[in-house]
Amino acid sequence: MGTLALAAKITHVPSLYLSELDGPRKGSRQSAIDGLKTIGLRCRELGVDTIVVFDTHWLVNASYHLNCAPHFKGVYTSNELPHFISNMPYEIPGNPGLGRLLAKSCNEWGVETLAHDATTLGPEYGTLVPMRYMNEDLHFKVICVSALCTSHYLNDSARLGWAMRRAVEEHYDGTVAFFASGSLSHRFAQNGLAPRYADRVWSPLLERMDHDVVKMWEDGEWADFCAMLPEYASKGHGEGFMHDTAMVLGALGWSAYDGRAEVVTPYFGSSATGQINALFPVTPQDGRAIPKPQASSADGFQTVSRL
């Protein structure tokens, strides 16, 4: 019935917002902002009505969760970086009906998921920052998915992504995009060193790892990338343990995915972390490569301890 039209890995760094404001950072993130706007335009061209954001700033300790309230509106200050995002107004339409469909499908695929459509919970900035540039006119409805998962397995996140695609394609009358909102390497600078890493990555090792991963995406080496994802998430300090990436790759077919990434905003360093905007074309898949539900930590897909 419905269509998953587009998938992407996107940046949400708070310096995007700072670069709008008068001061020393003004204009410094225009390339990344333009990249987000370009992805928003692609969504419009494809007839997308709802964007589902796998948000690595929504921390949860049990179950997977969807925030699918009918409407979001307020003023946001980051509890992590209040000197970067302070008193930022936002307004976003929601999609409760689709949220309930997504959660139902996830549970049917063995991934415990709860949809919250009657809640005062607001979105985190992994959703709010990208939507500020993609959705200024409130064109898209938005659903937020918890993707900073502290007690979850990466292969369950992959199953969640696939289950959500099935829900869209089999039960939804509309067109949807899935976005993994998070960085690649995410090792912040030590306290007191942040200013000198404003436009750099923490270490040459992490930067090289990130560049190699992006090359794998561009070359379509998905089987190798999926096999290395648990170790990359751990040793590469992946944001949100890379659950957002597992979710979007699950939706695309996991290790059987045969598309090639299109880099919209080239890789860049921000506050010592590695960032990118990249599109993943959606290709036909049958789901045979989707990992089975995790029963133990034996296969290496367990979440690592929080760094």
C-alpha positions as CSV (number, residue, x, y, z in Angstrom):
1,M,0.0,0.0,0.0
2,G,2.5,2.6,1.2
3,T,6.0,3.5,0.1
4,L,9.3,3.9,1.9
5,A,10.7,6.4,-0.5
6,L,14.0,7.5,1.0
7,A,16.5,6.7,3.8
8,A,19.4,8.8,5.0
9,K,22.1,9.2,7.7
10,I,21.9,12.9,8.8
11,T,23.7,15.3,11.1
12,H,22.0,17.1,14.0
13,V,25.0,18.9,15.6
14,P,24.0,21.8,17.7
15,S,26.5,24.1,16.0
16,L,24.0,24.1,13.1
17,Y,21.8,26.3,15.3
18,L,24.7,28.4,16.5
19,S,25.7,29.1,12.9
20,E,22.4,30.9,12.4
21,L,23.1,33.3,15.3
22,D,25.3,36.4,15.4
23,G,28.7,35.6,16.8
24,P,32.0,33.8,15.9
25,R,30.2,30.6,14.6
26,K,27.8,32.4,12.3
27,G,27.7,30.7,8.9
28,S,30.1,28.0,9.9
29,R,27.7,25.1,9.3
30,Q,26.0,26.4,6.1
31,S,27.1,23.4,4.1
32,A,25.5,21.0,6.5
33,I,22.3,23.1,6.7
34,D,22.1,23.2,2.9
35,G,22.5,19.4,2.8
36,L,19.6,18.9,5.2
37,K,17.5,21.3,3.0
38,T,18.5,19.3,-0.1
39,I,17.3,16.1,1.6
40,G,14.1,17.8,2.5
41,L,13.6,18.8,-1.1
42,R,14.2,15.2,-2.2
43,C,11.5,14.1,0.2
44,R,9.0,16.7,-1.3
45,E,9.8,15.6,-4.8
46,L,9.1,11.9,-3.9
47,G,5.8,12.8,-2.2
48,V,6.8,12.0,1.3
49,D,4.1,12.9,3.9
50,T,5.9,11.6,7.1
51,I,9.5,11.5,8.2
52,V,10.5,8.9,10.8
53,V,13.6,10.0,12.8
54,F,15.7,7.5,14.6
55,D,16.9,9.9,17.2
56,T,20.2,9.2,19.1
57,H,19.4,11.9,21.6
58,W,16.3,10.0,23.0
59,L,17.8,7.8,25.7
60,V,15.8,4.8,26.8
61,N,16.7,2.0,29.2
62,A,13.9,-0.6,28.3
63,S,11.8,-1.3,25.2
64,Y,11.8,0.7,22.1
65,H,9.6,3.8,22.0
66,L,7.9,6.0,19.4
67,N,6.8,9.5,20.1
68,C,3.8,9.9,17.8
69,A,1.9,12.7,19.4
70,P,-0.5,14.7,17.1
71,H,1.5,17.9,17.3
72,F,4.7,19.2,18.9
73,K,5.3,22.8,19.8
74,G,7.4,24.5,22.4
75,V,10.7,26.1,23.2
76,Y,13.8,23.8,23.6
77,T,17.0,24.1,25.5
78,S,19.5,21.2,25.4
79,N,20.2,19.8,28.8
80,E,23.5,18.5,27.5
81,L,24.7,21.6,25.7
82,P,22.6,24.6,26.9
83,H,25.3,27.0,25.7
84,F,24.8,25.7,22.2
85,I,21.0,25.3,21.9
86,S,19.0,27.7,24.2
87,N,15.4,28.8,23.9
88,M,15.0,27.4,20.3
89,P,11.3,27.5,19.3
90,Y,9.9,24.6,17.4
91,E,6.6,23.3,15.9
92,I,6.1,20.0,14.1
93,P,3.0,18.0,13.1
94,G,2.9,14.4,14.2
95,N,1.3,11.2,12.9
96,P,-0.4,9.1,15.6
97,G,-2.0,6.6,13.2
98,L,1.3,5.7,11.5
99,G,3.1,5.5,14.9
100,R,0.6,2.9,16.1
101,L,1.0,0.9,12.9
102,L,4.8,1.0,13.3
103,A,4.8,-0.2,16.9
104,K,2.3,-3.0,16.1
105,S,4.5,-4.3,13.3
106,C,7.6,-4.2,15.5
107,N,5.9,-6.2,18.2
108,E,4.8,-8.7,15.6
109,W,8.4,-9.1,14.5
110,G,9.5,-9.8,18.1
111,V,10.8,-6.3,19.0
112,E,9.1,-4.9,22.1
113,T,7.9,-1.4,21.1
114,L,5.6,1.2,22.6
115,A,3.9,4.0,20.7
116,H,3.1,7.2,22.7
117,D,0.4,9.2,21.0
118,A,-1.1,10.9,24.2
119,T,2.0,12.3,25.8
120,T,3.6,15.6,26.9
121,L,7.0,14.3,25.9
122,G,8.7,16.5,23.4
123,P,11.2,15.6,20.7
124,E,14.9,15.7,21.4
125,Y,17.3,17.8,19.3
126,G,18.3,14.8,17.1
127,T,14.8,15.5,15.6
128,L,14.4,19.2,16.2
129,V,17.6,20.4,14.6
130,P,17.2,18.6,11.3
131,M,13.5,19.4,11.1
132,R,14.3,23.1,11.6
133,Y,15.8,23.1,8.1
134,M,13.8,20.5,6.4
135,N,10.3,21.4,7.6
136,E,10.1,25.1,8.2
137,D,6.7,25.2,6.6
138,L,5.4,22.2,8.6
139,H,5.0,20.3,5.3
140,F,6.0,16.9,6.8
141,K,4.5,15.0,9.7
142,V,7.2,13.6,12.0
143,I,7.6,10.5,14.3
144,C,10.5,10.2,16.7
145,V,12.0,6.8,17.6
146,S,14.3,6.3,20.5
147,A,17.8,5.4,19.3
148,L,20.1,5.9,22.3
149,C,19.4,2.4,23.5
150,T,21.4,1.5,26.6
151,S,20.1,-2.1,27.1
152,H,19.4,-3.2,23.6
153,Y,20.9,-5.4,20.8
154,L,21.9,-4.0,17.5
155,N,20.2,-6.8,15.6
156,D,16.9,-6.0,17.4
157,S,17.3,-2.5,16.1
158,A,17.8,-3.9,12.6
159,R,14.6,-5.9,13.0
160,L,12.8,-2.8,14.2
161,G,13.8,-1.0,11.0
162,W,12.6,-3.9,8.8
163,A,9.3,-4.2,10.7
164,M,8.7,-0.5,10.3
165,R,9.2,-0.8,6.5
166,R,6.8,-3.7,6.4
167,A,4.2,-1.6,8.3
168,V,4.6,1.2,5.8
169,E,4.5,-1.0,2.7
170,E,1.7,-3.3,3.8
171,H,-0.6,-1.1,6.0
172,Y,0.0,2.6,5.4
173,D,-1.6,4.7,2.7
174,G,1.2,7.2,2.2
175,T,4.9,7.8,1.6
176,V,7.5,7.8,4.3
177,A,11.2,8.6,4.8
178,F,13.4,7.0,7.4
179,F,16.4,9.1,8.8
180,A,19.2,7.9,11.1
181,S,20.0,11.0,13.0
182,G,23.4,10.7,14.6
183,S,27.1,11.0,14.0
184,L,29.7,8.4,13.0
185,S,32.5,8.6,15.6
186,H,31.3,10.5,18.6
187,R,34.2,10.9,21.0
188,F,33.8,14.4,22.5
189,A,36.9,16.4,23.4
190,Q,37.9,16.4,27.0
191,N,36.5,19.2,29.1
192,G,38.4,22.4,28.5
193,L,39.6,21.3,25.0
194,A,36.3,21.6,23.2
195,P,37.0,25.0,21.4
196,R,40.1,23.7,19.7
197,Y,38.1,20.7,18.3
198,A,35.1,22.8,17.0
199,D,35.8,21.7,13.5
200,R,38.0,18.6,14.0
201,V,37.6,15.0,14.9
202,W,39.0,13.7,18.2
203,S,41.8,11.5,16.7
204,P,43.4,10.5,13.4
205,L,42.3,6.9,14.1
206,L,38.6,7.8,14.5
207,E,38.7,10.1,11.4
208,R,40.3,7.4,9.3
209,M,37.8,4.8,10.5
210,D,34.9,7.1,9.6
211,H,36.3,7.8,6.1
212,D,36.8,4.1,5.5
213,V,33.2,3.5,6.5
214,V,31.8,6.2,4.2
215,K,33.8,4.6,1.4
216,M,32.2,1.3,2.2
217,W,28.8,2.9,2.0
218,E,29.6,4.5,-1.4
219,D,30.9,1.2,-2.7
220,G,27.9,-0.8,-1.4
221,E,30.0,-3.1,0.9
222,W,27.0,-3.7,3.2
223,A,27.7,-7.3,4.2
224,D,31.1,-6.3,5.4
225,F,29.8,-3.1,7.1
226,C,27.0,-5.0,8.9
227,A,29.5,-7.6,10.1
228,M,31.8,-5.0,11.6
229,L,29.1,-2.6,13.0
230,P,29.1,-3.9,16.6
231,E,32.9,-3.4,16.9
232,Y,32.8,-0.1,15.0
233,A,30.0,1.1,17.3
234,S,32.2,0.3,20.3
235,K,35.7,1.1,19.2
236,G,34.6,4.0,17.0
237,H,32.5,5.6,19.8
238,G,29.4,5.5,17.6
239,E,26.7,7.9,18.7
240,G,23.8,6.1,20.4
241,F,25.9,2.9,20.0
242,M,24.9,3.2,16.3
243,H,21.4,2.0,16.9
244,D,20.1,4.6,14.4
245,T,22.3,3.2,11.7
246,A,21.2,-0.4,12.5
247,M,17.6,0.7,12.3
248,V,17.9,2.4,8.9
249,L,20.0,-0.5,7.5
250,G,17.4,-3.0,8.8
251,A,14.8,-1.1,6.8
252,L,16.9,-1.3,3.7
253,G,17.5,-5.0,4.0
254,W,20.6,-5.2,6.3
255,S,23.5,-7.1,4.8
256,A,21.5,-7.8,1.6
257,Y,21.1,-4.2,0.8
258,D,22.4,-3.4,-2.7
259,G,22.2,0.4,-2.9
260,R,25.1,2.8,-2.8
261,A,25.2,5.9,-0.6
262,E,25.1,9.3,-2.1
263,V,27.0,11.8,0.0
264,V,25.1,15.1,0.1
265,T,27.2,16.9,2.7
266,P,30.8,15.7,2.8
267,Y,32.2,14.3,6.0
268,F,33.2,17.0,8.5
269,G,34.4,17.3,12.1
270,S,32.3,19.0,14.7
271,S,33.1,19.2,18.4
272,A,35.5,16.3,17.9
273,T,32.8,14.1,16.3
274,G,32.5,12.9,12.7
275,Q,29.4,14.1,10.8
276,I,27.8,13.5,7.4
277,N,24.6,13.9,5.4
278,A,24.2,10.8,3.1
279,L,21.3,9.4,1.2
280,F,20.6,5.7,0.9
281,P,18.4,4.7,-2.1
282,V,15.6,2.3,-1.2
283,T,15.8,-0.9,-3.2
284,P,13.5,-4.0,-3.3
285,Q,14.2,-6.5,-0.5
286,D,12.7,-9.7,0.8
287,G,14.0,-9.5,4.4
288,R,15.9,-12.8,4.4
289,A,19.1,-11.1,5.7
290,I,17.4,-9.5,8.7
291,P,19.0,-10.8,12.0
292,K,17.0,-13.1,14.2
293,P,15.9,-11.8,17.7
294,Q,18.7,-11.7,20.1
295,A,18.5,-14.3,22.9
296,S,22.0,-14.0,24.3
297,S,25.2,-11.9,23.8
298,A,27.0,-14.8,22.1
299,D,26.9,-13.5,18.6
300,G,28.5,-10.2,19.4
301,F,25.5,-7.9,18.7
302,Q,25.1,-6.8,22.3
303,T,25.2,-3.2,23.3
304,V,28.5,-2.1,24.8
305,S,28.7,-0.3,28.1
306,R,28.0,3.4,27.7
307,L,31.1,5.4,27.1
